[in-house]
């Protein structure tokens, strides 16, 4: 279920990134590691990729704990944080990266399972992971300031045709960030990032083929993992006076829509 190196875990700055075996989550894990953080690498299905990523991180001299879990299952969310507690590993930062971008679907064709699956991973999991993080900090009476970073989408601020489940789940993440920021201050900051069109040619996914035409983006390119990590790292290190913020990283695309 987990593996960790022989380090004294309590002395480290740990960051938990959900869905960090591949794509954006993996890229963020590598970039945090470059900046000296220890990584809690979470995966659900991508076991082989998770261990590849963990090995890459360890080759950089980074301490890694690998945790497995289906974040749409409440019991798995609870279990992940119980394991971290057993290892005396209290993360400082949680990046709620895990999510899904399902295919377009018209309302008349939408099964409730499609809605539930989208909502459960995109929104509910971010609530459950945040809740278990708060409970862990309370149980262990951990000191310091803690940070929760939610990943929404430009699609949480806009309305895209036949993407109802995605749009609604991601707009829920924006409201969740504001609600949690209000409730959890001053011990936790909660901020939210809305990526626009992100291309990861070295780790391609079917969803990349549906990207908007590049000429409609003022910066004249797609975003990449560095662009998103800049925003994540800002919220990881900025003054805790900055909380409840929603930051869109889209190359100005939202401007071309108005």
RAPEKA-V503200 format. One record per residue. N is the residue number from 1. RES is the residue in one letter. NEAR is the number of other C-alpha atoms within 8 Angstrom. Layout:
# RAPEKA-V503200
N	RES	NEAR
N	RES	NEAR
This chain:
# RAPEKA-V503200
1	X	5
2	X	7
3	X	8
4	X	8
5	X	7
6	X	4
7	X	5
8	X	6
9	X	8
10	X	7
11	X	5
12	X	8
13	X	8
14	X	13
15	X	13
16	X	12
17	X	16
18	X	13
19	X	14
20	X	18
21	X	16
22	X	13
23	X	10
24	X	9
25	X	14
26	X	12
27	X	11
28	X	12
29	X	12
30	X	9
31	X	9
32	X	12
33	X	13
34	X	8
35	X	6
36	X	7
37	X	12
38	X	13
39	X	15
40	X	12
41	X	17
42	X	15
43	X	15
44	X	10
45	X	4
46	X	9
47	X	9
48	X	6
49	X	9
50	X	15
51	X	9
52	X	9
53	X	11
54	X	11
55	X	8
56	X	8
57	X	13
58	X	10
59	X	7
60	X	8
61	X	6
62	X	12
63	X	11
64	X	14
65	X	11
66	X	14
67	X	12
68	X	10
69	X	10
70	X	8
71	X	12
72	X	9
73	X	7
74	X	8
75	X	6
76	X	11
77	X	14
78	X	9
79	X	8
80	X	11
81	X	11
82	X	9
83	X	8
84	X	10
85	X	11
86	X	7
87	X	7
88	X	8
89	X	10
90	X	11
91	X	9
92	X	10
93	X	12
94	X	14
95	X	13
96	X	12
97	X	12
98	X	10
99	X	8
100	X	7
101	X	7
102	X	6
103	X	5
104	X	7
105	X	9
106	X	7
107	X	7
108	X	4
109	X	6
110	X	9
111	X	6
112	X	6
113	X	6
114	X	9
115	X	10
116	X	8
117	X	8
118	X	15
119	X	12
120	X	10
121	X	14
122	X	15
123	X	12
124	X	10
125	X	11
126	X	12
127	X	9
128	X	11
129	X	11
130	X	10
131	X	8
132	X	11
133	X	10
134	X	8
135	X	8
136	X	12
137	X	10
138	X	8
139	X	7
140	X	7
141	X	6
142	X	8
143	X	4
144	X	5
145	X	9
146	X	9
147	X	12
148	X	13
149	X	15
150	X	14
151	X	12
152	X	14
153	X	13
154	X	12
155	X	14
156	X	17
157	X	8
158	X	7
159	X	9
160	X	8
161	X	6
162	X	8
163	X	11
164	X	11
165	X	10
166	X	14
167	X	14
168	X	9
169	X	13
170	X	14
171	X	13
172	X	10
173	X	16
174	X	12
175	X	8
176	X	9
177	X	14
178	X	12
179	X	9
180	X	10
181	X	14
182	X	8
183	X	6
184	X	10
185	X	8
186	X	5
187	X	8
188	X	11
189	X	16
190	X	16
191	X	15
192	X	15
193	X	15
194	X	15
195	X	13
196	X	13
197	X	9
198	X	10
199	X	9
200	X	10
201	X	5
202	X	4
203	X	7
204	X	9
205	X	6
206	X	6
207	X	7
208	X	10
209	X	6
210	X	6
211	X	7
212	X	6
213	X	6
214	X	8
215	X	7
216	X	9
217	X	14
218	X	9
219	X	6
220	X	9
221	X	8
222	X	10
223	X	13
224	X	9
225	X	11
226	X	6
227	X	9
228	X	11
229	X	10
230	X	8
231	X	11
232	X	11
233	X	9
234	X	8
235	X	11
236	X	9
237	X	6
238	X	7
239	X	5
240	X	7
241	X	4
242	X	9
243	X	9
244	X	14
245	X	10
246	X	9
247	X	8
248	X	10
249	X	13
250	X	13
251	X	12
252	X	10
253	X	11
254	X	8
255	X	6
256	X	9
257	X	5
258	X	4
